Amino acid sequence: MPQHSSTDSSSTDSSTADPATADPATADGADGADGAPTRDVGRQSARWSAVIVGVVLLLFIGVLATRKPADQKGISSPLVGKAVPALAGTTIDGKRFDIDDYRGRYVVVNFFATWCVPCTQEHPELVAFQQEHAAKGDAVVVSVAFNDTEENISAFFAKNGGDWPVIGGDTGPTILDFGVVKVPESYVVAPSRQVVAKFTGVTQAGLNEVLADIGKQVSGPR
């Protein structure tokens, strides 16, 4: 669950032969020069090709799932500079959350999943940020779970800490509204309800830097 931006992650090679010009031995499944059926050899090659492609894809997905988060502040997002989309729902403890109730405060909207390794890696940073600003009362965190269960979410927070609203259940519409590509993604919402930054992996320092920058813009030069 909780840097700036996100990235996601074959091609099939097909060919057809003209019946009029195709090699009769190949077209009719005749034996090759060594006596082995050419058609069977082709089928075995196709199977091995499919296996190799599958292994490569699995390795690629594994790299993405286990990559370390990098604090990437300011990554491009169509939402930055615009009003935050509607965000309301029932939290895993049965309470109602509505981002409009937090006008006047910064809100870090964190999209995560308990099975996401980078989400787990960034979570302590969110915990530290939340604890720092709980006393000040100037910023809050809300997490939106992606493709997860309430049982797993509750266990995740019990193990890793964190005391903030977590919206579970059917979060698909909210994820579409924010244009989330992959987890983790976090959006910083200013007290004016404007989205001011996007992260694909956060740090406490990175979030505080955004808050400080916005604070300077609001107060103006001294």
N, C-alpha and C positions, 0 to 999 in steps of 0.2 A: 503494500500500500503505500508511500507518500514521498527536476532539473529543467531545463527549459525546453522543450520541443519533443518531438517524437518522430520516429521513422519506422516504417514497416519493412517487413519483408512480406523457365524451363521451356522449354520449348519442345514441341513435338515435330519430328521430321517425318513427313509422309510423302510418298511418291507413288505414282500410278504408271503402269506400263501400257502402251498401246497394244491391244490384242494382236494387231496385224504384224507387229515388229518384235513382240516378246519372244525370248528364247524358248523354244518348245520344251526343252528339258526342264526349265524352271516352271513354266506354266503348267505342265502336265504332271509335275512332281516326280520326274524321272530321276534315276540314280545319278549321282555325280561321278566324277572321274575315278574316285576311290571306292565306289560301290555303295557309299552311304546315301540315303535319301536326302536330296538337297532341301526338300521342304521341312524335314525334321530338324536339320541343322539351323535353318532360318528361325524356326520356332524357339529353339533353345537360345539362340542369340538374342531374340526379342525378350525372352524371359529374363536373361541376365541383365540386359539393358535396363529393364524395368526395376530390377532389384537394385542396381547401382544408383539409378535416379532416386529411388526411395531412400536409400541410405544417405545420399548427399543432402536431400531435403531435411531428413531428421537431424543430421549434424548441424545444418544451418539454423534450424529452429532452436536447437539446443544452445547454440551460441547466443542467439537473441534472448532466450529466456534467462540465461545466466550472466549476461553482460553486466558489468558494474555500472551503476548510475553515475552520470557526470552532471554536475551542477551547471546547467545551461540556461542562463537567464536571458530572456528576451527573444527566444526562438519565435519565428514568425507564426502568427495565428490570425485568421480573419476576425477573431473575437477581440483581440487587443485593440483598445481604443473605443470599443462599443459597450453598450449597456449589457450587463450580465443577463443571460437567459433566465427564464423563470426556473426556480429550483425549490421544490417543495416535495415532501414525502414523509413516510413513516419510518422512524429510526428502528434499529433492531431491538431497542428496549420499549417499543410501543409508543413513543412520544411523537408529536408532530413537529416537523422542521419546515421553516419557510425562511428563505434568505432575506426576505423583506423585513423580517423582525430584527435584523441586525444592521439596519441603516445607521450610519454614523461610526461604524467600526470596519476594520479590514476583515475580509473573509478569505481564507485559503481553501479553495474547493479542490479536494484531492481525489482523483479517480485511481482505484487500486484493486487488487485481487489478492487473496491470501496465498494463492499458488504461484504468485509472481515473485521471482527472486529479487529483482531490483526494488520492488515495493517493500520487501522485508528489509533490504539494506538501507533504504532511505527513511524507514519508519522512526528510528531513534532521533533523527533530525527534526521530524515533525513533533515528536514528543517534547523535545527540548524547546522548540519554538512555542508550543502551546503552553508549557509551564512558565516560560519567561513572560508571556503576554497575558496569562490568566490574572496575575496580580495587577497589571496595568489596566486591563479591561479594554484595550484598544484593538485587539485582534483575536479572531477565533478560527478554528479549523473545523471543517465538515468533510467527511469522507463519503464517497459514493462507490459502492462495491460493484464490480463487474463480474457477471457469470459466477456467482458464489452463493453459498448457503449461510443462513443466519447462524447455524451451529459452528461452522468453520470461522465465521467472522468473530463471533463471541470468544472462541478459543484463541484466535489470533491476538485479540486485544488483551485477553487475560494473560497471555504469555509475554507479549511485547510492550504492554503498557499503552497509555493513550486514553484520555478522558474527554472525548468530544462526540458530537452526534455522528452516527454512521447510518446512511440510508442503504437499505438492502432491497430485496425483492426484485420487481421488474424495473430496472433502471435503464433499459434500452432507450426510451424516448429522451431521457436526460443526456445520455451519452451522445446521441445524435445531435441534440441541440447544441452541445458544446463542441461537436466535431472531433471527439476523441478518436485518435488513430490506434493507440495501444497504451496499455498501462505500464508504468505509472505516468500520469499527467496531472499537473496541478495548475490552477489558475488563481492569481491574486486579484481580488476584487476590492477596489478602493471604497472608502466611506460614501462616495458619490454614486456607488453602484456601477462604476465603470471598470471593465476588465483592464488591468494595467500590465500584466505580465503572465507568461506561460512558462512552465518548467516541465521537463521530462526527467524528473529526479531532482529532489530539492535538498538544500542544506539550510540549517538555521541561519548561517551567515548570509546566504544568498537571499533568503526571504527578508531578513532584516535590512539588507541593502536596498531592496525594492521599496520597503516602507520608508526608509530614510530619504530616498530619492523623491518619492511622491510628497513627503512632508516638506522638503525644500521647495518644490514647485508650488505648493499651496501657500506657504508662508512668504515666498518670494525672497529676493536678495536683501541682505541686511547691511 
